[in-house]
Structures are given as structure tokens and as C-alpha cells.
Amino acid sequence: MIEIVREYVVKDKVRGQFELAFGPGGAWSKLFAKSSGFRGTTLMRDTKDPRRYLTIELWNSEAEREQSMKEQNIEVSELENVFEEWTESKMEMGSFSVRAEATVRPRGKAGRRKT
């Protein structure tokens, strides 16, 4: 599995639209939903700078991603043009493969006991 990580600095007025586009069921995920190898996206916002976001695309392989990007070329270009209007900067940080995962404890109400 690979993860494509990008950083965006989004114009203040369109942060909500950006979040909808990259959030669950958003335009970016819908575009690749039927693509072989697409596993989903994660959207994160910086806790100190609310205009700064990271997106992480999950794919089974780089080859499947490249094939899907070719197949969806026109739609990808159209969406990227919209994102370009919404952002002050975009930086592709890279394509990463997971080497190890560890869970210390489940997310949520960890450590709380029912009494």
C-alpha cells in the first residue's frame, strides 16, 4: 500500500468548500471511488494554522494510482484547477509506503471505565 501526502494552504474564505471536497464522500474520493486500488483519503487540518491542511490518499500500489490518474485525466485536471483557485500553495510531500503500524490504545474514551 502507498500513501500520497500533500500539503495545502487554503484561502480563508473557501476552507469549508475545501473540506467538503476532500472529506468523506467529497469530490476527490468520488472521482476515484470505482478505481481499482483506491482505498480512500484522509484530510487533516493543522491545529495552529487553520488554513494549512494535509491530505493523504491511500492506494494499493503506485501502478494502480497511475493507471487511474490516466483514466480520469480530464476530471482530475478540472478538480485540480478548482483547488488551485482555492489555495495559496500546494506541495506534494511524496509517496510513502507503510513499513510498520502500531496502536497504543484505541481512539476515543481510552482509559475510562464504566461504573
Stockholm file with secondary structure:
# STOCKHOLM 1.0

chainA/1-115         MIEIVREYVVKDKVRGQFELAFGPGGAWSKLFAKSSGFRGTTLMRDTKDPRRYLTIELWNSEAEREQSMKEQNIEVSELENVFEEWTESKMEMGSFSVRAEATVRPRGKAGRRKT
#=GR chainA/1-115 SS CEEEEEEEEECGGGHHHHHHHHSTTCHHHHHHTTSTTEEEEEEEECSSCTTEEEEEEEESCHHHHHHHHHHTHHHHHHHHHHHHHHEEEEEEEEEEECCCCCCSSCSSSTTCCCC
#=GC SS_cons         CEEEEEEEEECGGGHHHHHHHHSTTCHHHHHHTTSTTEEEEEEEECSSCTTEEEEEEEESCHHHHHHHHHHTHHHHHHHHHHHHHHEEEEEEEEEEECCCCCCSSCSSSTTCCCC
//
